[in-house]
Amino acid sequence: MKTMIFENQIKFFDRYRYGVMSAYLVIGSCIGSAAALLILKVDSGPFFLAISAVATMASNAVCIAQGSPKLCVYTFYIATFINIILIIAHAVIL
C-alpha cells in the first residue's frame, strides 16, 4: 500500500516535474523557515538550526539539480518530516 502511494507520487512528479518541483521548493522552504523561526525563538542552539537548514537545503538542492523523481520525492518528505518534528518539539517548549 505504501509503495503504491509513493509510486503514484513519483509518476505524478515525473509527469509534472517543473510545477511540482516549484511547489516542493516553496512549501519545503516555508516549513523550513518556520522551523528555523521557532528554533531561534526558543534559543535552543545552533545544532537544531543546522539540522533544519541541512534538511531543507538538501531537498532544495536535489530539486534544483533535477535529480531523479524518486530522490526528489523522498528528500522532500524526509526534510518535511524532520522540520515538522522540530516545529512540534520547539512549539511545546515555547
MODELLER restraints for C-alpha pairs under 7 A, 6 or more apart:
rsr = mdl.restraints
at = mdl.atoms
rsr.add(forms.Gaussian(group=physical.xy_distance, feature=features.Distance(at['CA:10:A'], at['CA:69:A']), mean=5.75, stdev=0.5))
rsr.add(forms.Gaussian(group=physical.xy_distance, feature=features.Distance(at['CA:10:A'], at['CA:70:A']), mean=5.76, stdev=0.5))
rsr.add(forms.Gaussian(group=physical.xy_distance, feature=features.Distance(at['CA:10:A'], at['CA:73:A']), mean=6.62, stdev=0.5))
rsr.add(forms.Gaussian(group=physical.xy_distance, feature=features.Distance(at['CA:13:A'], at['CA:20:A']), mean=6.06, stdev=0.5))
rsr.add(forms.Gaussian(group=physical.xy_distance, feature=features.Distance(at['CA:13:A'], at['CA:69:A']), mean=6.24, stdev=0.5))
rsr.add(forms.Gaussian(group=physical.xy_distance, feature=features.Distance(at['CA:14:A'], at['CA:69:A']), mean=5.79, stdev=0.5))
rsr.add(forms.Gaussian(group=physical.xy_distance, feature=features.Distance(at['CA:21:A'], at['CA:63:A']), mean=6.16, stdev=0.5))
rsr.add(forms.Gaussian(group=physical.xy_distance, feature=features.Distance(at['CA:24:A'], at['CA:76:A']), mean=6.91, stdev=0.5))
rsr.add(forms.Gaussian(group=physical.xy_distance, feature=features.Distance(at['CA:25:A'], at['CA:60:A']), mean=5.80, stdev=0.5))
rsr.add(forms.Gaussian(group=physical.xy_distance, feature=features.Distance(at['CA:28:A'], at['CA:56:A']), mean=6.45, stdev=0.5))
rsr.add(forms.Gaussian(group=physical.xy_distance, feature=features.Distance(at['CA:28:A'], at['CA:76:A']), mean=6.99, stdev=0.5))
rsr.add(forms.Gaussian(group=physical.xy_distance, feature=features.Distance(at['CA:28:A'], at['CA:80:A']), mean=6.40, stdev=0.5))
rsr.add(forms.Gaussian(group=physical.xy_distance, feature=features.Distance(at['CA:29:A'], at['CA:56:A']), mean=6.48, stdev=0.5))
rsr.add(forms.Gaussian(group=physical.xy_distance, feature=features.Distance(at['CA:31:A'], at['CA:83:A']), mean=6.60, stdev=0.5))
rsr.add(forms.Gaussian(group=physical.xy_distance, feature=features.Distance(at['CA:32:A'], at['CA:52:A']), mean=6.27, stdev=0.5))
rsr.add(forms.Gaussian(group=physical.xy_distance, feature=features.Distance(at['CA:32:A'], at['CA:53:A']), mean=6.96, stdev=0.5))
rsr.add(forms.Gaussian(group=physical.xy_distance, feature=features.Distance(at['CA:32:A'], at['CA:56:A']), mean=5.81, stdev=0.5))
rsr.add(forms.Gaussian(group=physical.xy_distance, feature=features.Distance(at['CA:32:A'], at['CA:83:A']), mean=5.87, stdev=0.5))
rsr.add(forms.Gaussian(group=physical.xy_distance, feature=features.Distance(at['CA:35:A'], at['CA:52:A']), mean=6.90, stdev=0.5))
rsr.add(forms.Gaussian(group=physical.xy_distance, feature=features.Distance(at['CA:35:A'], at['CA:83:A']), mean=5.80, stdev=0.5))
rsr.add(forms.Gaussian(group=physical.xy_distance, feature=features.Distance(at['CA:35:A'], at['CA:86:A']), mean=6.17, stdev=0.5))
rsr.add(forms.Gaussian(group=physical.xy_distance, feature=features.Distance(at['CA:35:A'], at['CA:87:A']), mean=5.00, stdev=0.5))
rsr.add(forms.Gaussian(group=physical.xy_distance, feature=features.Distance(at['CA:36:A'], at['CA:49:A']), mean=5.94, stdev=0.5))
rsr.add(forms.Gaussian(group=physical.xy_distance, feature=features.Distance(at['CA:36:A'], at['CA:52:A']), mean=6.74, stdev=0.5))
rsr.add(forms.Gaussian(group=physical.xy_distance, feature=features.Distance(at['CA:38:A'], at['CA:87:A']), mean=6.62, stdev=0.5))
rsr.add(forms.Gaussian(group=physical.xy_distance, feature=features.Distance(at['CA:38:A'], at['CA:90:A']), mean=6.09, stdev=0.5))
rsr.add(forms.Gaussian(group=physical.xy_distance, feature=features.Distance(at['CA:38:A'], at['CA:91:A']), mean=6.91, stdev=0.5))
rsr.add(forms.Gaussian(group=physical.xy_distance, feature=features.Distance(at['CA:39:A'], at['CA:48:A']), mean=6.93, stdev=0.5))
rsr.add(forms.Gaussian(group=physical.xy_distance, feature=features.Distance(at['CA:39:A'], at['CA:49:A']), mean=6.29, stdev=0.5))
rsr.add(forms.Gaussian(group=physical.xy_distance, feature=features.Distance(at['CA:39:A'], at['CA:90:A']), mean=6.33, stdev=0.5))
rsr.add(forms.Gaussian(group=physical.xy_distance, feature=features.Distance(at['CA:42:A'], at['CA:90:A']), mean=6.81, stdev=0.5))
rsr.add(forms.Gaussian(group=physical.xy_distance, feature=features.Distance(at['CA:42:A'], at['CA:94:A']), mean=6.32, stdev=0.5))
rsr.add(forms.Gaussian(group=physical.xy_distance, feature=features.Distance(at['CA:52:A'], at['CA:83:A']), mean=5.92, stdev=0.5))
rsr.add(forms.Gaussian(group=physical.xy_distance, feature=features.Distance(at['CA:55:A'], at['CA:79:A']), mean=4.81, stdev=0.5))
rsr.add(forms.Gaussian(group=physical.xy_distance, feature=features.Distance(at['CA:56:A'], at['CA:79:A']), mean=5.58, stdev=0.5))
rsr.add(forms.Gaussian(group=physical.xy_distance, feature=features.Distance(at['CA:59:A'], at['CA:72:A']), mean=6.90, stdev=0.5))
rsr.add(forms.Gaussian(group=physical.xy_distance, feature=features.Distance(at['CA:59:A'], at['CA:75:A']), mean=5.12, stdev=0.5))
rsr.add(forms.Gaussian(group=physical.xy_distance, feature=features.Distance(at['CA:59:A'], at['CA:76:A']), mean=5.23, stdev=0.5))
rsr.add(forms.Gaussian(group=physical.xy_distance, feature=features.Distance(at['CA:59:A'], at['CA:79:A']), mean=6.41, stdev=0.5))
rsr.add(forms.Gaussian(group=physical.xy_distance, feature=features.Distance(at['CA:62:A'], at['CA:72:A']), mean=5.92, stdev=0.5))
rsr.add(forms.Gaussian(group=physical.xy_distance, feature=features.Distance(at['CA:63:A'], at['CA:72:A']), mean=5.71, stdev=0.5))
